[in-house]
Amino acid sequence: MIDIRVRFSKHGAIRYIGHLDVMRYFQKVMRRAEVDIAYTQGFSPHQIMTFAQPLGVGIESDGEYMDIRMNSIESCEALKNAINSNSVPEIQALSVKILPEGTGNAMASVAAAEYEIGFKAGRIPQSFDCTADEINDKLEAFLAQEEIILVKEGKAGPRNVDIKDRIFSLKWDAEEQCIHTVLDASSGYNIKPISLMELITAFLEDSLFENSLMIYRIDTYTRDENGNLLSMDMVGHTD
């Protein structure tokens, strides 16, 4: 058995397809590609496939990951080509890596995610209608709070979570005209970009226009043996 990590993109109208449909989509892609993917045993066998942090509906990305188990593989490049030739242009495999033995699966490995958050034309909050330096001063003031409380819903009801130390970077990108941020995406926190923006605008005594954000996930990260953030694409090797 060979464990494989696939990095893939999600763009265009496909961004409105939810996570469960993406899972079903890739199951069909694997069958069409006729690759030697492994199946579970038992009454109802299914492909051995695990995804990293699910992407919110409406978000585009070049940093999505899934781990699959293969019985055999010709080469990483051949598998990538087989996936892409049986997929739509809006979802494409960007890289294929063979994982070292004992590597945690994609879902369990997620530590953080990197985003660009922009505003649609005519829907920028008044508090962001200023110079880049002024916006960054406001973001620094937001981060300088003693605590940054996010209300998270759970099975036991809502709870207050301090995410101050879980916002790993936050800066206005003047060239791209968007916020660039790295957020905790682990199972214990998983900070959503829209939740962050709601907290920021509330701090600035402002609010978001409905359906005003354009969100792009750049990459998803795990942690190395020293606890440093590492792109999930850096784990594993090609043949």
N, C-alpha and C positions, 0 to 999 in steps of 0.2 A: 504494500500500500504506500502511496506517495501523497503527502499533503501539499497542496498548492494554494498560493494566495494570488488572487486576481484583483488588480486595481482597475476600476472602470469609471467612465464618465456618464453623466445623466444631464441632457440638455433639451432645449426646445419644449414641445408639448408634452414630452415624456415626464417632465418635472411635475406634472399634475397627477401622475400615477402613484398610488400609495405603495408602501413597503411590501405588503402581502402580494400585490400584483407583480411587483418587481421580482419577488422570489419565484412566483409561478412562471413568469416570463423566462427567467434563466433556466428553469427546469426544461422548458420547451426548447430553448436554444441548445442545451446540451444534447437533447434527443435528436434534434435536427442535425447537429454537428457530428453525431455518431462517435463521440469521444468515449473513452473507456473509463467513465466515471463509476465510482463504487456505490453500491446500494446497501441499505440496511437489511438485516435479516428479518424474517417473521412473516406474518399474514399479509401485511400491506407494506412492501418494500418501498423506500423512497430514497432519492439521491442524497448522499451525504454532503451537505452544503450549509455553511454558516456565514451570516452576514455581520459586518461591523455595525456601528451605530446607525439605526434607520434614519433616512433623510426625510425631513419634513416636506409635506406636499407643497409644491410651488418653488422649491429651492433647486437651483442648478448646482452641479458639482463636477469636479475633476478628481475628487478624492474619496471615492467609494470603494469598499473592499468586500470581497467574499472569499472564504476558504472552502475548497472542495477537496475531496479525497478521490484519488485516481487509482485504478488497478495498475495502469501502465500509462506512459506518456512518451510520445515520439521526441518532442522537444518543447521547450517553453514557447518558442516562436511559432511552432506549428499549432499549438493549442490556442495561442492568441489569435492567429489567423483563422482558425476554425470557428472560434467564437464570433469574431467580427464579420465573417462572411455569412453567418447565419443570424445576424442581429441587424437592427435598424441603425441608421447613422446617429440617432440621438442617444443610443447606448453603445459604447464601444469599450473594449478591453484596452487599457493603456499599457499594462505590464503584467507579466506572469512570472512568479517566482516559486521555486521549490523551497519549502520550509524545513528548517533543521528539525530533527527529531525532538519531541518534547516542547515545541513551541505552543503557547496557548492559542486557542482559536480566536478568530477575528473579533467576535463579540466580547469575549472576556478580556481582550488585550487593549481595548480602547481607553485612552487616558484624556485626550483633548482633541479639539477640532479647530481649524483655522478658517475664518470667514472674511468676506468683504460684504459690507452692508451699505447699500446705497438707497437713494430715494427716487421715486418716479417723478417725472416732470410735473411741476406745479403742486407737489405734495410734500415739499420739504417743511419741517416744523419751523416756526418763526425763530426758535432758539438756535437753529443751525444756519440761519440766513445772515452769516457774518464771515469774517476772514478765517483762513485756516488756522492761524495762530490763536484767534479767539476761541475757535471750536476746541482746539487742543487744550487751552487753558480750562475750559469748562469740563472736559473729560478728565483732566488731572484733578480738578476739584471734586468731581464725582468719585474718583478712586481714593481720594484723601479722606473720605468719610471714615469714622471710627468703625462702622460696620455697614454692609450693604445687604439688606434683608430681601430675600426672594421668597414668596409664599408658594410652596410646592404642594400639589395635591397628591395624596397617597391613599392606600386602602383604609388607613386609620383616620383619614380626614386631612385637612390642610395643616401644614407645619411651616414654621419660619426657619429659613436656612440662611446663614451668613455666607455669602459667596465672594466676599472681598478678596480673599486669597485664592479664589478659583478663577479669577479673571487674570490670565497670565500676561496679556498685553492688550492695549486699547489705545488707538491713535487714529486721527483723521488723516487720510491720504489725499493731499491736495491735488495730486496729478490725476488720480482715479475718481476724485470727488466721492469718497465713501469712507466709512469707518473700517479699519483693519483691526481684527481682534483674534485672539486665541483664547478659547474658553474650555473649562473642564467639561468633558463629555463622558466621564465615567458613569457607571450605573448609579453611583451614589449621589451624583450632582446633575450631570447632563443639562447644562445651561443652554436654553434655546436663544438664538439671536433676537427673536422678537421680544422675549422676556427681558433681555438686557436692554433693548431699546426703550421699552416701556418704563423701566426703572430710571434710565438716563433722562428721558423727557419729563418724567414726574419730578425728578430732582431739580430740573431746570424750570419747574412750574409751567410745563408745556405738555403737549400730548401728541400722539401720532394720528395722522389722517388714516382713515380706514383703507386697507389694502395699498399702503404707500411704500412698502419696502421692497427692494430688489436684493435678494440674498444669494450669495454664491459661496459654496464650500470649496475652499482651496485644497485642503488635505485633512487627513485624520491621523492622529498620532498615538503611539504607544510609549512606554518608557523603557530605557535600556537598563543594564544591570546597575548603573549608578543613579538611577532615578531621573535621568534627563529625558526630555521629550525627544522622540525619534519618529520620523515618518514611518508609517506601517509599510511603505514601499521599500524601506531599507532593510527589512527583515527577509532573509532568504537569499537565494541565488538562482541565476539561470544556469542551464547546463552548458 
